[in-house]
Amino acid sequence: MAALGLAIDTTFDDTSVAIVRGANTVLANLTISQFEDHKAFGGVVPERASRRHLEVIHPLIDRALAEAELSYRDLDWVAASNRPGLLGAILVGLSVAKSLSYALDIPLIGINHIEAHPYAGMIEHDDVTFPLINLVVAGGHTLLIHQRGHGDWTVVGRSVDDAAGECADKVARIFGLPMPGGKAIDDIAMVTAAGDYDFPRPLLNQDNLDFSFSGLKTAMKRFHDAHFSPEGNIAKEPVLAAFFESVCDVLVAKTLRAADRYGVGTITVSGGLAASRRLRRRFADAAAQTDLRLIHPRAALCTDNAAMVGCLASYYYAAGRRDTLDLRAVPNISD
């Protein structure tokens, strides 16, 4: 029988715990969001996030074990995301994982949170073949990853300034939409035809795989200031739908370019913005016109969760990877 593992993710403002059996069976996946805790501040306050993680993580683990009808002694390994993210937040989950590893005398496995995102889609697909291209659109990251196998991957494209999700959130604020901004804009894009607006598609025609959304954000700010006033506003919905088409155009085109450049047959799309219904439709349409296989998580698994951490950790456990109790928490993706 496949090994049982406990996975923990506290890299940002969600506390998430999962119990997995092997890489494809999730027995429990529980997440507590801090969105309402930070809403009044207009963004996540790191110290508040860390304290909230500390308050809820132990009861959440107990709930997950109860849901899976297991005890601590049934666990074969424990994993925690140790990079990247908010340092204090990471330390909460990592410290708990280290304590359990020591007390239960079971292996500890540290996981790169960004590396884990594509596994949110692989949980339900045990027939994934490598190599593949992963597009990760998560929070402050927009990355293209060429993956040759479990643990064997290279970042081949990244955002050089604002990530796609950051850009969507900032544009939503400019236009007075509620947070989370990406979802608010996606809801508009699903029911509104894009207006005839020629917004920038940054780096689209450059022969590289990097992303840049800061200029698009600035263009939207200038457009808003020039065309929206108390005296007479044009309808903002077609404007925002056109904006999101610009974002989708870049994400789809760059991902297909990467797939062609590296000769892969499968692409995955993951991260919070991958929950966008409009973006999913655009990728589905693009994949249908090619021989590419498209894998993306269920919408509920696009945001931060421990199930994706557990899926990746299961592969690492089976491969014999073990980390020591001096495993560091690393806030940056490149360190």
C-alpha positions as CSV (number, residue, x, y, z in Angstrom):
1,M,0.0,0.0,0.0
2,A,1.2,3.5,-0.8
3,A,2.8,5.6,1.9
4,L,0.7,8.0,4.0
5,G,1.9,11.6,4.3
6,L,1.0,14.9,6.0
7,A,1.6,18.0,3.9
8,I,1.6,21.6,5.2
9,D,1.6,24.9,3.3
10,T,1.8,28.2,5.1
11,T,3.8,30.2,2.5
12,F,1.5,33.2,2.4
13,D,-2.0,33.9,3.8
14,D,-3.6,30.5,3.6
15,T,-3.1,27.8,6.2
16,S,-3.4,24.4,4.4
17,V,-3.0,20.8,5.5
18,A,-3.5,17.7,3.5
19,I,-3.3,13.9,4.1
20,V,-2.3,11.9,1.0
21,R,-1.8,8.3,0.2
22,G,0.6,8.1,-2.6
23,A,0.6,10.8,-5.2
24,N,-3.0,10.5,-6.4
25,T,-5.2,9.9,-3.4
26,V,-6.1,12.9,-1.2
27,L,-7.8,11.8,2.0
28,A,-8.1,15.3,3.4
29,N,-7.3,18.8,2.1
30,L,-8.3,21.6,4.5
31,T,-7.5,25.3,4.0
32,I,-8.2,28.3,6.2
33,S,-8.1,31.6,4.3
34,Q,-7.0,34.8,5.9
35,F,-8.6,37.0,3.2
36,E,-11.1,38.7,5.6
37,D,-8.3,39.2,8.2
38,H,-6.3,41.4,5.9
39,K,-9.1,43.0,3.8
40,A,-9.1,46.2,5.8
41,F,-5.4,46.7,5.2
42,G,-5.5,46.4,1.4
43,G,-3.0,43.6,1.4
44,V,-1.5,40.9,3.5
45,V,0.3,42.0,6.7
46,P,3.1,39.5,7.2
47,E,3.1,39.6,11.0
48,R,-0.7,39.1,11.2
49,A,-0.4,36.2,8.7
50,S,2.2,34.4,10.8
51,R,0.3,34.8,14.0
52,R,-2.9,33.5,12.4
53,H,-1.1,30.5,11.0
54,L,0.2,29.7,14.5
55,E,-3.3,29.9,15.9
56,V,-5.0,27.5,13.5
57,I,-2.4,25.1,12.3
58,H,-2.6,22.5,15.1
59,P,-6.4,22.3,15.2
60,L,-6.4,22.1,11.4
61,I,-4.0,19.1,11.4
62,D,-6.2,17.4,14.0
63,R,-9.2,18.0,11.8
64,A,-7.5,16.6,8.7
65,L,-6.4,13.4,10.5
66,A,-9.9,13.0,11.8
67,E,-11.4,13.4,8.3
68,A,-8.9,10.8,7.0
69,E,-9.7,8.5,10.0
70,L,-6.0,8.3,10.9
71,S,-3.7,9.1,13.8
72,Y,-0.3,10.7,13.9
73,R,1.3,7.2,14.2
74,D,-0.2,6.2,10.9
75,L,2.0,8.8,9.0
76,D,5.0,7.6,7.0
77,W,6.4,11.1,6.3
78,V,5.7,14.8,6.7
79,A,6.3,17.6,4.2
80,A,6.1,21.4,4.3
81,S,6.7,24.1,1.8
82,N,9.9,25.9,2.8
83,R,10.2,28.3,-0.2
84,P,9.3,30.9,-1.5
85,G,6.9,33.1,0.4
86,L,6.7,35.2,3.6
87,L,9.5,34.2,5.9
88,G,7.6,34.3,9.1
89,A,4.6,32.4,7.5
90,I,6.9,29.7,6.1
91,L,8.5,29.2,9.5
92,V,5.2,28.3,11.1
93,G,4.5,25.4,8.9
94,L,8.1,24.3,8.6
95,S,8.6,24.3,12.4
96,V,5.5,22.2,12.9
97,A,6.7,19.7,10.2
98,K,10.1,19.5,11.8
99,S,8.6,18.9,15.3
100,L,6.4,16.1,13.9
101,S,9.3,14.6,12.0
102,Y,11.4,14.5,15.2
103,A,8.6,13.3,17.5
104,L,7.3,10.6,15.2
105,D,10.7,9.6,13.8
106,I,9.5,10.0,10.2
107,P,11.2,11.6,7.2
108,L,10.9,15.3,6.6
109,I,10.6,16.6,3.0
110,G,10.9,20.3,2.1
111,I,9.0,21.4,-0.9
112,N,9.3,24.4,-3.3
113,H,5.8,25.9,-3.3
114,I,6.1,27.1,-6.9
115,E,7.4,23.6,-8.1
116,A,4.3,22.1,-6.4
117,H,1.7,24.2,-8.2
118,P,1.6,22.1,-11.4
119,Y,1.0,19.0,-9.2
120,A,-2.4,20.4,-8.3
121,G,-3.4,19.2,-11.8
122,M,-1.3,16.0,-11.7
123,I,-3.1,14.7,-8.6
124,E,-6.0,13.6,-10.9
125,H,-3.8,12.4,-13.7
126,D,-1.4,9.5,-13.0
127,D,-0.5,9.2,-16.7
128,V,1.4,12.4,-17.1
129,T,4.5,11.9,-19.3
130,F,7.5,14.1,-19.4
131,P,8.9,16.4,-20.7
132,L,6.2,19.2,-20.3
133,I,5.8,22.9,-20.0
134,N,4.3,24.4,-16.9
135,L,2.8,27.8,-16.8
136,V,2.5,29.0,-13.2
137,V,0.4,32.1,-12.7
138,A,0.4,32.4,-8.9
139,G,0.4,35.6,-6.9
140,G,3.5,37.5,-7.6
141,H,4.9,34.9,-10.0
142,T,4.3,34.3,-13.7
143,L,6.7,31.5,-14.7
144,L,7.3,29.1,-17.6
145,I,8.9,25.9,-16.4
146,H,10.4,23.2,-18.6
147,Q,10.0,20.0,-16.6
148,R,11.9,16.8,-17.6
149,G,10.9,14.7,-14.6
150,H,10.0,14.9,-10.9
151,G,12.5,17.3,-9.4
152,D,14.2,17.9,-12.8
153,W,13.0,21.3,-14.0
154,T,14.3,24.7,-15.2
155,V,12.6,28.1,-15.3
156,V,12.7,29.2,-18.9
157,G,10.5,32.3,-18.7
158,R,9.5,34.6,-15.9
159,S,7.9,38.0,-15.2
160,V,10.5,40.7,-15.2
161,D,8.2,43.1,-13.3
162,D,4.6,42.8,-12.4
163,A,3.2,39.2,-12.7
164,A,-0.1,38.6,-14.5
165,G,-2.1,38.2,-11.2
166,E,-0.6,41.3,-9.7
167,C,-1.5,43.3,-12.8
168,A,-5.1,42.1,-12.7
169,D,-5.4,43.0,-9.0
170,K,-4.0,46.5,-9.6
171,V,-6.1,47.2,-12.6
172,A,-9.2,46.0,-10.6
173,R,-8.3,48.5,-7.9
174,I,-7.9,51.3,-10.4
175,F,-11.4,50.6,-11.8
176,G,-12.9,50.2,-8.3
177,L,-13.6,46.5,-8.4
178,P,-13.7,44.3,-5.2
179,M,-10.9,42.0,-4.3
180,P,-9.8,39.5,-5.4
181,G,-9.4,41.5,-8.6
182,G,-8.5,38.7,-10.9
183,K,-11.8,36.9,-10.2
184,A,-13.8,40.2,-10.5
185,I,-12.3,40.9,-13.9
186,D,-12.8,37.3,-15.0
187,D,-16.5,37.4,-14.1
188,I,-16.8,40.5,-16.3
189,A,-14.8,38.9,-19.2
190,M,-17.1,35.8,-19.2
191,V,-20.3,37.8,-19.8
192,T,-19.0,40.9,-21.7
193,A,-17.7,41.2,-25.2
194,A,-14.3,42.8,-25.3
195,G,-14.5,46.4,-26.6
196,D,-12.5,47.5,-29.6
197,Y,-9.5,48.8,-27.5
198,D,-5.9,48.2,-28.6
199,F,-4.2,47.6,-25.2
200,P,-0.6,46.5,-25.1
201,R,0.5,42.9,-25.2
202,P,3.9,43.2,-23.6
203,L,6.8,41.2,-25.1
204,L,4.4,39.2,-27.2
205,N,6.4,39.7,-30.4
206,Q,9.8,39.4,-28.8
207,D,11.7,36.1,-29.3
208,N,11.9,35.2,-25.6
209,L,9.7,33.5,-23.0
210,D,9.6,36.3,-20.4
211,F,6.6,38.3,-19.3
212,S,6.1,41.9,-18.4
213,F,2.8,43.3,-17.3
214,S,3.9,46.6,-15.7
215,G,3.5,48.6,-18.9
216,L,0.0,47.2,-19.4
217,K,-1.0,48.2,-15.9
218,T,0.3,51.7,-16.6
219,A,-1.6,51.9,-19.9
220,M,-4.8,50.9,-18.1
221,K,-4.2,53.6,-15.4
222,R,-3.7,56.2,-18.1
223,F,-6.8,55.1,-20.0
224,H,-8.9,55.2,-16.8
225,D,-7.7,58.7,-15.9
226,A,-8.4,59.9,-19.4
227,H,-11.8,58.4,-20.0
228,F,-13.5,58.0,-16.6
229,S,-14.7,61.0,-14.6
230,P,-17.8,62.0,-12.5
231,E,-19.1,64.0,-15.5
232,G,-19.5,61.1,-17.8
233,N,-18.0,57.6,-17.9
234,I,-17.9,55.1,-20.7
235,A,-18.9,51.5,-19.7
236,K,-16.0,49.9,-17.9
237,E,-17.0,46.3,-18.6
238,P,-15.9,46.2,-22.3
239,V,-12.7,48.0,-21.3
240,L,-11.8,45.4,-18.6
241,A,-12.8,42.5,-20.9
242,A,-10.4,43.9,-23.5
243,F,-7.7,44.3,-20.9
244,F,-8.1,40.6,-19.9
245,E,-7.9,39.5,-23.5
246,S,-4.5,41.2,-23.7
247,V,-3.3,39.2,-20.6
248,C,-4.7,36.0,-22.0
249,D,-3.1,36.6,-25.4
250,V,0.3,36.9,-23.9
251,L,0.0,33.9,-21.5
252,V,-1.3,31.6,-24.2
253,A,1.1,32.6,-26.9
254,K,4.2,32.4,-24.7
255,T,3.2,29.0,-23.4
256,L,2.6,27.6,-26.9
257,R,5.9,29.1,-27.9
258,A,7.7,27.4,-25.0
259,A,6.0,24.1,-25.9
260,D,7.2,24.4,-29.5
261,R,10.7,25.5,-28.6
262,Y,11.3,22.5,-26.2
263,G,9.3,20.0,-28.2
264,V,6.9,18.9,-25.5
265,G,3.5,17.3,-25.9
266,T,1.9,18.4,-22.7
267,I,1.3,21.8,-21.0
268,T,0.0,22.5,-17.6
269,V,-1.6,25.7,-16.3
270,S,-1.7,26.3,-12.5
271,G,-1.8,28.9,-9.8
272,G,-4.5,31.3,-8.6
273,L,-5.1,33.0,-12.0
274,A,-5.5,29.5,-13.6
275,A,-8.9,29.4,-11.9
276,S,-10.0,32.1,-14.4
277,R,-12.8,30.6,-16.6
278,R,-11.8,32.9,-19.5
279,L,-8.2,31.9,-19.4
280,R,-9.1,28.2,-19.1
281,R,-11.3,28.6,-22.2
282,R,-8.6,30.3,-24.1
283,F,-6.1,27.5,-23.3
284,A,-8.6,24.8,-24.1
285,D,-9.3,26.4,-27.5
286,A,-5.6,26.8,-28.2
287,A,-4.8,23.2,-27.2
288,A,-7.7,21.9,-29.4
289,Q,-6.0,23.5,-32.4
290,T,-2.7,21.7,-31.7
291,D,-1.6,18.2,-30.7
292,L,-0.9,19.5,-27.1
293,R,-2.4,17.9,-24.1
294,L,-3.7,20.4,-21.6
295,I,-3.7,19.7,-17.8
296,H,-5.1,22.2,-15.3
297,P,-6.4,21.7,-11.8
298,R,-9.9,22.0,-10.7
299,A,-10.6,25.6,-9.8
300,A,-10.6,24.7,-6.0
301,L,-7.0,23.5,-6.3
302,C,-5.7,26.5,-8.3
303,T,-5.1,28.6,-5.2
304,D,-2.6,27.7,-2.5
305,N,-3.3,24.2,-1.0
306,A,-1.4,21.4,0.7
307,A,-2.7,18.7,-1.6
308,M,-0.3,19.8,-4.4
309,V,2.5,19.8,-1.8
310,G,1.6,16.3,-0.8
311,C,1.4,15.1,-4.4
312,L,4.9,16.3,-5.1
313,A,6.3,15.1,-1.8
314,S,4.9,11.6,-2.4
315,Y,7.1,11.4,-5.5
316,Y,10.1,12.6,-3.6
317,Y,9.5,10.2,-0.7
318,A,9.3,7.3,-3.2
319,A,12.5,8.4,-4.8
320,G,14.3,8.4,-1.4
321,R,14.6,12.1,-0.7
322,R,15.0,13.1,2.9
323,D,15.7,16.5,4.5
324,T,17.4,17.2,7.8
325,L,16.0,19.2,10.7
326,D,18.3,22.1,9.8
327,L,16.2,22.7,6.6
328,R,16.0,26.4,6.0
329,A,13.0,28.6,5.3
330,V,13.8,30.6,2.1
331,P,11.6,33.6,1.2
332,N,12.9,34.1,-2.4
333,I,12.4,31.8,-5.3
334,S,16.0,32.1,-6.6
335,D,17.9,31.5,-3.4
